[in-house]
Amino acid sequence: MRELFPRKQIMGLVFSLTLTAAALTVYFFDLSFAVGSTILLITAFLQAIIQLSVFMHVGEGEDKKAVYTGLYYGAFVALVTVFGTLLTLIWGYY
């Protein structure tokens, strides 16, 4: 019976809810921009790792290399998009 209990999913849910509550503290405690941004970035990054590993089962299949290559490529495109937008719209380089 112990093998049938979804312990990993329950713990993932608890960690996700905890990280969501930590992110909500930025709003409720009216933290400074630097502290709030830091908390939100850290909780978002950890939340993504938990979602991918626990609920989307990334890395559990036979083709781990292709999955992780796709994740790295997606992260690269996201970073280029964000920093490219900041570069042109905020920092004035065009």
N, C-alpha and C positions, 0 to 999 in steps of 0.2 A: 504494500500500500504506500510505503514511503516513496517509492520510485514514481508514483503517479501524481504526487503533490507538486505543483509548479513553484517550487521554492525560489528558483532563479527569477521567474517572472514577478513573483510577489516582492522580492527584494528590489528588483528594478523599479517597480511601481513606487515603493516606499522611498527610494533614493530620488526618483523623479519628482515626487511630491515635495520632498525636502528641499530640493534645488529650486523648485518653483516658489516655495515659501521664502527661501533666501533671496530670490530675485524680487519678490514683493516687498521686502524690507527696504529696498531702495525707494520705493514710492511712499510707503507709510512713514518712514523715519526722515524723509526729506534730506537725504545725504547730499554731500557736495558732488559736483559733476565728476571729478576725478575718481572719487571713491565709488560712486554709483556706477560709472562706466566700467570700472575694474570688476566690481561684483557681477555685473550683468554679463561681461565677456567670459569670465571664469565659469559662471553657472551655465551659460549657453553652450560653451565648449564641452563641459562635463555632461550636460543633458544630451548633446548630440552623440557622444561616445556611448552613453548608456542606451539610448534608443537604438543605435546601430548594432551594438553588440548583443543586447538582451532581446529586444523585440523584433529586430529585422534579421537576426541570425547571420550577421556578416562574419565571414571567416570560418563558418562551420561546414561549408561545402567542400567539394574536391578542388575547385578552381579558385583558391584563395588569392593567388597572385593577380589574376584579372580583376577581382573585386577590389583589392587594395589599390591597384593601379588606377581604377576608375575613381575611387575615393580621393586619391592624391590629385588626380587631374581636376576633379570637381572643386577641391579646395583651392587649387592654383587658379582656376578660372574665377572663383569667387573673390579671391584676394586681388587679382588683377583688376576686376571690375570695381571693387570697393576703392582701392587706392587710385585707380585711374579716374574715377569719379571725384574723389577728393582732390586729386592733382588738378583737374580742370575746373571744377566748380568752386572749391574753397581756396586753394592755394594760388590760383590765377595763372597756371601754366597752360597755354593752348597754342 
